[in-house]
């Protein structure tokens, strides 16, 4: 069976990741969202699951 799926993984291309890092501040309410993250982590949390949907800056 031949797959018609084309991979959309562009992250290995250096220009792609650098372009994404350059537009961080263009997302509405990003700073507010990042600021409230620590407030919502329980004090007794021993682990946090990062599901990998961002650039790791938060």
PyMOL Python script that loads the backbone (N, CA, C, O; Angstrom):
from pymol import cmd

cmd.read_pdbstr("""\
ATOM      1  N   UNK A   1       0.841  -1.178   0.000  1.00  0.00           N
ATOM      2  CA  UNK A   1       0.000   0.000   0.000  1.00  0.00           C
ATOM      3  C   UNK A   1       0.885   1.240   0.000  1.00  0.00           C
ATOM      4  O   UNK A   1       1.820   1.327   0.797  1.00  0.00           O
ATOM      5  N   UNK A   2       0.616   2.176  -0.856  1.00  0.00           N
ATOM      6  CA  UNK A   2       1.381   3.410  -0.952  1.00  0.00           C
ATOM      7  C   UNK A   2       0.660   4.492  -0.147  1.00  0.00           C
ATOM      8  O   UNK A   2      -0.533   4.735  -0.329  1.00  0.00           O
ATOM      9  N   UNK A   3       1.403   5.124   0.734  1.00  0.00           N
ATOM     10  CA  UNK A   3       0.811   6.178   1.554  1.00  0.00           C
ATOM     11  C   UNK A   3       0.845   7.500   0.800  1.00  0.00           C
ATOM     12  O   UNK A   3       1.854   7.844   0.184  1.00  0.00           O
ATOM     13  N   UNK A   4      -0.245   8.230   0.848  1.00  0.00           N
ATOM     14  CA  UNK A   4      -0.319   9.540   0.210  1.00  0.00           C
ATOM     15  C   UNK A   4       0.002  10.646   1.210  1.00  0.00           C
ATOM     16  O   UNK A   4      -0.082  11.831   0.888  1.00  0.00           O
ATOM     17  N   UNK A   5       0.370  10.248   2.423  1.00  0.00           N
ATOM     18  CA  UNK A   5       0.665  11.212   3.476  1.00  0.00           C
ATOM     19  C   UNK A   5       2.046  11.807   3.273  1.00  0.00           C
ATOM     20  O   UNK A   5       3.018  11.073   3.094  1.00  0.00           O
ATOM     21  N   UNK A   6       2.141  13.103   3.298  1.00  0.00           N
ATOM     22  CA  UNK A   6       3.425  13.791   3.194  1.00  0.00           C
ATOM     23  C   UNK A   6       3.751  14.384   4.558  1.00  0.00           C
ATOM     24  O   UNK A   6       2.937  15.105   5.136  1.00  0.00           O
ATOM     25  N   UNK A   7       4.915  14.089   5.063  1.00  0.00           N
ATOM     26  CA  UNK A   7       5.317  14.608   6.361  1.00  0.00           C
ATOM     27  C   UNK A   7       5.372  16.131   6.333  1.00  0.00           C
ATOM     28  O   UNK A   7       5.845  16.733   5.369  1.00  0.00           O
ATOM     29  N   UNK A   8       4.883  16.737   7.402  1.00  0.00           N
ATOM     30  CA  UNK A   8       4.930  18.197   7.492  1.00  0.00           C
ATOM     31  C   UNK A   8       5.920  18.646   8.559  1.00  0.00           C
ATOM     32  O   UNK A   8       5.831  19.770   9.053  1.00  0.00           O
ATOM     33  N   UNK A   9       6.862  17.778   8.918  1.00  0.00           N
ATOM     34  CA  UNK A   9       7.845  18.118   9.931  1.00  0.00           C
ATOM     35  C   UNK A   9       8.878  19.074   9.339  1.00  0.00           C
ATOM     36  O   UNK A   9       9.796  18.656   8.634  1.00  0.00           O
ATOM     37  N   UNK A  10       8.717  20.347   9.632  1.00  0.00           N
ATOM     38  CA  UNK A  10       9.625  21.361   9.107  1.00  0.00           C
ATOM     39  C   UNK A  10      10.673  21.778  10.131  1.00  0.00           C
ATOM     40  O   UNK A  10      11.552  22.583   9.821  1.00  0.00           O
ATOM     41  N   UNK A  11      10.592  21.236  11.363  1.00  0.00           N
ATOM     42  CA  UNK A  11      11.486  21.686  12.425  1.00  0.00           C
ATOM     43  C   UNK A  11      12.971  21.443  12.162  1.00  0.00           C
ATOM     44  O   UNK A  11      13.791  22.229  12.636  1.00  0.00           O
ATOM     45  N   UNK A  12      13.358  20.399  11.435  1.00  0.00           N
ATOM     46  CA  UNK A  12      14.796  20.239  11.164  1.00  0.00           C
ATOM     47  C   UNK A  12      15.397  21.359  10.317  1.00  0.00           C
ATOM     48  O   UNK A  12      16.611  21.560  10.340  1.00  0.00           O
ATOM     49  N   UNK A  13      14.577  22.082   9.576  1.00  0.00           N
ATOM     50  CA  UNK A  13      15.085  23.180   8.751  1.00  0.00           C
ATOM     51  C   UNK A  13      15.412  24.374   9.654  1.00  0.00           C
ATOM     52  O   UNK A  13      14.516  24.898  10.316  1.00  0.00           O
ATOM     53  N   UNK A  14      16.675  24.814   9.695  1.00  0.00           N
ATOM     54  CA  UNK A  14      17.067  25.908  10.594  1.00  0.00           C
ATOM     55  C   UNK A  14      16.226  27.170  10.439  1.00  0.00           C
ATOM     56  O   UNK A  14      15.912  27.820  11.437  1.00  0.00           O
ATOM     57  N   UNK A  15      15.865  27.522   9.244  1.00  0.00           N
ATOM     58  CA  UNK A  15      15.091  28.740   9.018  1.00  0.00           C
ATOM     59  C   UNK A  15      13.698  28.682   9.617  1.00  0.00           C
ATOM     60  O   UNK A  15      13.168  29.703  10.053  1.00  0.00           O
ATOM     61  N   UNK A  16      13.100  27.497   9.645  1.00  0.00           N
ATOM     62  CA  UNK A  16      11.743  27.357  10.168  1.00  0.00           C
ATOM     63  C   UNK A  16      11.691  27.653  11.659  1.00  0.00           C
ATOM     64  O   UNK A  16      10.856  28.443  12.100  1.00  0.00           O
ATOM     65  N   UNK A  17      12.557  27.040  12.431  1.00  0.00           N
ATOM     66  CA  UNK A  17      12.528  27.261  13.880  1.00  0.00           C
ATOM     67  C   UNK A  17      12.915  28.703  14.226  1.00  0.00           C
ATOM     68  O   UNK A  17      12.336  29.285  15.143  1.00  0.00           O
ATOM     69  N   UNK A  18      13.860  29.278  13.526  1.00  0.00           N
ATOM     70  CA  UNK A  18      14.251  30.660  13.804  1.00  0.00           C
ATOM     71  C   UNK A  18      13.119  31.621  13.454  1.00  0.00           C
ATOM     72  O   UNK A  18      12.915  32.615  14.151  1.00  0.00           O
ATOM     73  N   UNK A  19      12.389  31.337  12.393  1.00  0.00           N
ATOM     74  CA  UNK A  19      11.253  32.173  12.015  1.00  0.00           C
ATOM     75  C   UNK A  19      10.170  32.131  13.101  1.00  0.00           C
ATOM     76  O   UNK A  19       9.580  33.160  13.430  1.00  0.00           O
ATOM     77  N   UNK A  20       9.914  30.956  13.648  1.00  0.00           N
ATOM     78  CA  UNK A  20       8.894  30.822  14.696  1.00  0.00           C
ATOM     79  C   UNK A  20       9.314  31.555  15.970  1.00  0.00           C
ATOM     80  O   UNK A  20       8.476  32.175  16.626  1.00  0.00           O
ATOM     81  N   UNK A  21      10.571  31.495  16.321  1.00  0.00           N
ATOM     82  CA  UNK A  21      11.042  32.186  17.519  1.00  0.00           C
ATOM     83  C   UNK A  21      10.940  33.697  17.367  1.00  0.00           C
ATOM     84  O   UNK A  21      10.815  34.416  18.359  1.00  0.00           O
ATOM     85  N   UNK A  22      10.992  34.175  16.149  1.00  0.00           N
ATOM     86  CA  UNK A  22      10.927  35.608  15.911  1.00  0.00           C
ATOM     87  C   UNK A  22       9.533  36.201  16.027  1.00  0.00           C
ATOM     88  O   UNK A  22       9.386  37.423  16.027  1.00  0.00           O
ATOM     89  N   UNK A  23       8.507  35.362  16.126  1.00  0.00           N
ATOM     90  CA  UNK A  23       7.144  35.894  16.184  1.00  0.00           C
ATOM     91  C   UNK A  23       6.486  35.646  17.540  1.00  0.00           C
ATOM     92  O   UNK A  23       5.260  35.702  17.641  1.00  0.00           O
ATOM     93  N   UNK A  24       7.260  35.377  18.566  1.00  0.00           N
ATOM     94  CA  UNK A  24       6.726  35.091  19.902  1.00  0.00           C
ATOM     95  C   UNK A  24       5.763  36.152  20.409  1.00  0.00           C
ATOM     96  O   UNK A  24       4.698  35.823  20.931  1.00  0.00           O
ATOM     97  N   UNK A  25       6.116  37.395  20.266  1.00  0.00           N
ATOM     98  CA  UNK A  25       5.309  38.470  20.837  1.00  0.00           C
ATOM     99  C   UNK A  25       4.093  38.825  19.997  1.00  0.00           C
ATOM    100  O   UNK A  25       3.310  39.693  20.382  1.00  0.00           O
ATOM    101  N   UNK A  26       3.923  38.168  18.857  1.00  0.00           N
ATOM    102  CA  UNK A  26       2.779  38.485  18.012  1.00  0.00           C
ATOM    103  C   UNK A  26       1.518  37.720  18.426  1.00  0.00           C
ATOM    104  O   UNK A  26       0.435  37.995  17.911  1.00  0.00           O
ATOM    105  N   UNK A  27       1.647  36.769  19.345  1.00  0.00           N
ATOM    106  CA  UNK A  27       0.491  36.013  19.802  1.00  0.00           C
ATOM    107  C   UNK A  27      -0.252  36.810  20.866  1.00  0.00           C
ATOM    108  O   UNK A  27       0.344  37.202  21.870  1.00  0.00           O
ATOM    109  N   UNK A  28      -1.555  37.059  20.660  1.00  0.00           N
ATOM    110  CA  UNK A  28      -2.314  37.843  21.634  1.00  0.00           C
ATOM    111  C   UNK A  28      -2.344  37.158  22.998  1.00  0.00           C
ATOM    112  O   UNK A  28      -2.540  35.946  23.091  1.00  0.00           O
ATOM    113  N   UNK A  29      -2.151  37.932  24.035  1.00  0.00           N
ATOM    114  CA  UNK A  29      -2.255  37.466  25.422  1.00  0.00           C
ATOM    115  C   UNK A  29      -1.210  36.423  25.821  1.00  0.00           C
ATOM    116  O   UNK A  29      -1.382  35.733  26.825  1.00  0.00           O
ATOM    117  N   UNK A  30      -0.144  36.303  25.057  1.00  0.00           N
ATOM    118  CA  UNK A  30       0.879  35.307  25.402  1.00  0.00           C
ATOM    119  C   UNK A  30       1.503  35.601  26.761  1.00  0.00           C
ATOM    120  O   UNK A  30       1.651  34.705  27.592  1.00  0.00           O
ATOM    121  N   UNK A  31       1.866  36.853  26.978  1.00  0.00           N
ATOM    122  CA  UNK A  31       2.513  37.213  28.251  1.00  0.00           C
ATOM    123  C   UNK A  31       1.593  36.934  29.435  1.00  0.00           C
ATOM    124  O   UNK A  31       2.041  36.453  30.475  1.00  0.00           O
ATOM    125  N   UNK A  32       0.298  37.238  29.273  1.00  0.00           N
ATOM    126  CA  UNK A  32      -0.662  36.980  30.346  1.00  0.00           C
ATOM    127  C   UNK A  32      -0.781  35.485  30.626  1.00  0.00           C
ATOM    128  O   UNK A  32      -0.839  35.063  31.781  1.00  0.00           O
ATOM    129  N   UNK A  33      -0.816  34.701  29.574  1.00  0.00           N
ATOM    130  CA  UNK A  33      -0.902  33.247  29.725  1.00  0.00           C
ATOM    131  C   UNK A  33       0.314  32.673  30.417  1.00  0.00           C
ATOM    132  O   UNK A  33       0.190  31.815  31.290  1.00  0.00           O
ATOM    133  N   UNK A  34       1.494  33.143  30.032  1.00  0.00           N
ATOM    134  CA  UNK A  34       2.721  32.678  30.673  1.00  0.00           C
ATOM    135  C   UNK A  34       2.771  33.092  32.135  1.00  0.00           C
ATOM    136  O   UNK A  34       3.276  32.350  32.978  1.00  0.00           O
ATOM    137  N   UNK A  35       2.249  34.275  32.435  1.00  0.00           N
ATOM    138  CA  UNK A  35       2.292  34.774  33.809  1.00  0.00           C
ATOM    139  C   UNK A  35       1.388  33.968  34.731  1.00  0.00           C
ATOM    140  O   UNK A  35       1.700  33.811  35.911  1.00  0.00           O
ATOM    141  N   UNK A  36       0.275  33.453  34.217  1.00  0.00           N
ATOM    142  CA  UNK A  36      -0.641  32.732  35.093  1.00  0.00           C
ATOM    143  C   UNK A  36      -0.306  31.250  35.226  1.00  0.00           C
ATOM    144  O   UNK A  36      -0.892  30.567  36.065  1.00  0.00           O
ATOM    145  N   UNK A  37       0.607  30.744  34.433  1.00  0.00           N
ATOM    146  CA  UNK A  37       0.970  29.334  34.528  1.00  0.00           C
ATOM    147  C   UNK A  37       1.490  28.950  35.916  1.00  0.00           C
ATOM    148  O   UNK A  37       0.970  28.005  36.510  1.00  0.00           O
ATOM    149  N   UNK A  38       2.496  29.648  36.454  1.00  0.00           N
ATOM    150  CA  UNK A  38       2.984  29.254  37.788  1.00  0.00           C
ATOM    151  C   UNK A  38       1.918  29.355  38.876  1.00  0.00           C
ATOM    152  O   UNK A  38       1.947  28.593  39.843  1.00  0.00           O
ATOM    153  N   UNK A  39       0.993  30.274  38.730  1.00  0.00           N
ATOM    154  CA  UNK A  39      -0.077  30.430  39.719  1.00  0.00           C
ATOM    155  C   UNK A  39      -1.014  29.229  39.752  1.00  0.00           C
ATOM    156  O   UNK A  39      -1.690  28.997  40.755  1.00  0.00           O
ATOM    157  N   UNK A  40      -1.058  28.468  38.669  1.00  0.00           N
ATOM    158  CA  UNK A  40      -2.005  27.363  38.570  1.00  0.00           C
ATOM    159  C   UNK A  40      -1.371  25.993  38.766  1.00  0.00           C
ATOM    160  O   UNK A  40      -2.049  24.978  38.609  1.00  0.00           O
ATOM    161  N   UNK A  41      -0.106  25.944  39.099  1.00  0.00           N
ATOM    162  CA  UNK A  41       0.547  24.679  39.407  1.00  0.00           C
ATOM    163  C   UNK A  41       0.436  24.465  40.916  1.00  0.00           C
ATOM    164  O   UNK A  41       0.887  25.310  41.688  1.00  0.00           O
ATOM    165  N   UNK A  42      -0.153  23.358  41.347  1.00  0.00           N
ATOM    166  CA  UNK A  42      -0.288  23.110  42.779  1.00  0.00           C
ATOM    167  C   UNK A  42       1.070  23.112  43.492  1.00  0.00           C
ATOM    168  O   UNK A  42       2.071  22.651  42.944  1.00  0.00           O
ATOM    169  N   UNK A  43       1.087  23.627  44.695  1.00  0.00           N
ATOM    170  CA  UNK A  43       2.335  23.726  45.467  1.00  0.00           C
ATOM    171  C   UNK A  43       2.956  22.361  45.717  1.00  0.00           C
ATOM    172  O   UNK A  43       4.175  22.254  45.852  1.00  0.00           O
ATOM    173  N   UNK A  44       2.142  21.320  45.781  1.00  0.00           N
ATOM    174  CA  UNK A  44       2.674  19.985  46.069  1.00  0.00           C
ATOM    175  C   UNK A  44       2.986  19.182  44.799  1.00  0.00           C
ATOM    176  O   UNK A  44       3.256  17.984  44.883  1.00  0.00           O
ATOM    177  N   UNK A  45       2.952  19.819  43.638  1.00  0.00           N
ATOM    178  CA  UNK A  45       3.260  19.123  42.382  1.00  0.00           C
ATOM    179  C   UNK A  45       4.723  18.691  42.376  1.00  0.00           C
ATOM    180  O   UNK A  45       5.612  19.481  42.690  1.00  0.00           O
ATOM    181  N   UNK A  46       4.960  17.452  42.024  1.00  0.00           N
ATOM    182  CA  UNK A  46       6.334  16.949  41.938  1.00  0.00           C
ATOM    183  C   UNK A  46       6.781  16.765  40.497  1.00  0.00           C
ATOM    184  O   UNK A  46       7.973  16.636  40.221  1.00  0.00           O
ATOM    185  N   UNK A  47       5.808  16.753  39.567  1.00  0.00           N
ATOM    186  CA  UNK A  47       6.142  16.604  38.152  1.00  0.00           C
ATOM    187  C   UNK A  47       5.180  17.435  37.316  1.00  0.00           C
ATOM    188  O   UNK A  47       4.050  17.703  37.726  1.00  0.00           O
ATOM    189  N   UNK A  48       5.642  17.836  36.146  1.00  0.00           N
ATOM    190  CA  UNK A  48       4.806  18.552  35.182  1.00  0.00           C
ATOM    191  C   UNK A  48       5.003  17.877  33.834  1.00  0.00           C
ATOM    192  O   UNK A  48       6.136  17.665  33.404  1.00  0.00           O
ATOM    193  N   UNK A  49       3.925  17.544  33.178  1.00  0.00           N
ATOM    194  CA  UNK A  49       3.988  16.912  31.867  1.00  0.00           C
ATOM    195  C   UNK A  49       3.987  17.991  30.792  1.00  0.00           C
ATOM    196  O   UNK A  49       3.044  18.775  30.685  1.00  0.00           O
ATOM    197  N   UNK A  50       5.045  18.023  30.007  1.00  0.00           N
ATOM    198  CA  UNK A  50       5.130  18.941  28.873  1.00  0.00           C
ATOM    199  C   UNK A  50       4.719  18.149  27.641  1.00  0.00           C
ATOM    200  O   UNK A  50       5.420  17.220  27.238  1.00  0.00           O
ATOM    201  N   UNK A  51       3.587  18.510  27.039  1.00  0.00           N
ATOM    202  CA  UNK A  51       3.092  17.743  25.898  1.00  0.00           C
ATOM    203  C   UNK A  51       3.710  18.200  24.581  1.00  0.00           C
ATOM    204  O   UNK A  51       3.320  17.723  23.515  1.00  0.00           O
ATOM    205  N   UNK A  52       4.656  19.107  24.646  1.00  0.00           N
ATOM    206  CA  UNK A  52       5.425  19.472  23.462  1.00  0.00           C
ATOM    207  C   UNK A  52       4.690  20.278  22.423  1.00  0.00           C
ATOM    208  O   UNK A  52       4.882  20.053  21.228  1.00  0.00           O
ATOM    209  N   UNK A  53       3.865  21.198  22.831  1.00  0.00           N
ATOM    210  CA  UNK A  53       3.125  22.004  21.866  1.00  0.00           C
ATOM    211  C   UNK A  53       3.599  23.446  21.817  1.00  0.00           C
ATOM    212  O   UNK A  53       2.844  24.341  21.439  1.00  0.00           O
ATOM    213  N   UNK A  54       4.819  23.665  22.189  1.00  0.00           N
ATOM    214  CA  UNK A  54       5.313  25.035  22.185  1.00  0.00           C
ATOM    215  C   UNK A  54       6.822  25.055  22.027  1.00  0.00           C
ATOM    216  O   UNK A  54       7.450  24.026  21.778  1.00  0.00           O
ATOM    217  N   UNK A  55       7.391  26.236  22.176  1.00  0.00           N
ATOM    218  CA  UNK A  55       8.830  26.395  21.975  1.00  0.00           C
ATOM    219  C   UNK A  55       9.630  26.249  23.252  1.00  0.00           C
ATOM    220  O   UNK A  55      10.854  26.379  23.236  1.00  0.00           O
ATOM    221  N   UNK A  56       8.960  25.983  24.351  1.00  0.00           N
ATOM    222  CA  UNK A  56       9.663  25.751  25.612  1.00  0.00           C
ATOM    223  C   UNK A  56      10.004  27.009  26.389  1.00  0.00           C
ATOM    224  O   UNK A  56      10.750  26.935  27.366  1.00  0.00           O
ATOM    225  N   UNK A  57       9.491  28.143  25.996  1.00  0.00           N
ATOM    226  CA  UNK A  57       9.835  29.383  26.687  1.00  0.00           C
ATOM    227  C   UNK A  57       8.975  29.626  27.906  1.00  0.00           C
ATOM    228  O   UNK A  57       9.359  30.413  28.772  1.00  0.00           O
ATOM    229  N   UNK A  58       7.835  28.986  28.007  1.00  0.00           N
ATOM    230  CA  UNK A  58       6.937  29.242  29.148  1.00  0.00           C
ATOM    231  C   UNK A  58       7.426  28.548  30.394  1.00  0.00           C
ATOM    232  O   UNK A  58       6.796  28.654  31.446  1.00  0.00           O
TER     233      UNK A  58
END
""", "prot")
cmd.dss("prot")
cmd.show_as("cartoon", "prot")
cmd.util.cbc("prot")
cmd.orient("prot")
